């Protein structure tokens, strides 16, 4: 059984505003789907990086 993002963050001592939980849960679910079943994948190929750019969604 996988934990929800809220449970994971709570276990790490991170409190999240109730208003942000829906967005975080949707992003967490999306990342879990991207990872898929990694049972037969080399661990080096399984890394996912998340990058937050303050101030917008622009790419330079």
N, C-alpha and C positions, 0 to 999 in steps of 0.2 A: 504494500500500500504506500503510495507516495503522499507526502505531506503537501498541504496547501502553502502558498507563499506566505500567508499570514502566520501559519504555524512555524514555518522555517525562520521567519524574521523574529517572531516572539521568542523562539528558542535561542536566538542570538542576542536577545535583549534589546531589539530594535522595535520601537513603537511606531506605528503607522497611523495616520489620520484615517478615519472611516471613509472619508470622501475619496481617498486614493486607492482603496482596496480593490475596487472593480478594475481599474486600469492595471494595477500590478498583477492581479490574478489573470487578466487577459494576456498580458505579456509573458507571464510565467507559463501559462498553458501553451502559448505559441512556441516558447523556447523548448518546452518538453516535447512538443510535436516535432520540432526540427531535429532534436536529438534522436528521436525514434528508438528503435531497438539497436543498441550498440554492442550486442553480445559478441558479434564476430568482427568487430571493427577494431583496428589498431587504436590504442588510446590517444596517440598523437593526432589522429584524424578526428577525434571526438570533441575537441575543444570548441567552445562557443565564447566569443568575446562580445561584451556589451559596452557600448561607448555612449556616454551622455555628453552632448555638446550644449552647455548653457547658452541660452539666448536664442535658440531656434533650431530648425532642422536643416540648416544650410550645410553644404559640403564645399570645401575650398579645393 
